[in-house]
Amino acid sequence: MACTVLLWLALAYCGPVFNEIECLLKEATSLIGIREQGGNNRGPVVDKIIKEAGGKPGQAWCSYTMIYIWKQCGVPHEGTNGMAMSWAKPKRRVSERSSVRPADVFTIYNKALKRIGHVGMVYKVFPEETFFQSFEGNVNFRGDRESVGSGAKCLMREYSVTNGFFRWTK
């Protein structure tokens, strides 16, 4: 009986869910350090990410970064587009902070825009803390979007700055 339980647990953590999450985190890691070059929302790699995700070079690229990563891993992301708010689907909301896990998507409300204005991915959770490690595109080290020299990087974010977490993996 104990062997059956151990085998079931091993298969549960090596199945499709684990593979999607592992792939998304690996793809995000491969983009860390990419920076804008030659202008806001521009640069050879930034342009490639935006184009491959369905946008036009020069557009804000936080959402396009998520689309690019999801496409690379073959993870469904229907209904998403270049707008960060497209990731905030009510049916995908993670209701409890304690349930947030790596590869969940988070959104941030922008007061100036009066709407969700940024999206990123949970990279690592710290269950006993008030913060998590994020992966984001089109962000500076202060966590601001749309600043000259933005890039793809991991940041430490307070849970309280987000307006929601959303699960796009199985």
Secondary structure, 3 states (H helix, E strand, C coil): CHHHHHHHHHHHHHCHHHHHHHHHHHHHHHHCCCECCCCCCCCHHHHHHHHHCCCCCCCCCHHHHHHHHHHHHCCCCCCCCCCHHHHCCHHHECCCHHHCCCCCEEEEEECCCCEEEEEEEEEEECCCCCEEEEEEEEECCCCCECCCCCEEEEEEEEHHHCCEEECCCC
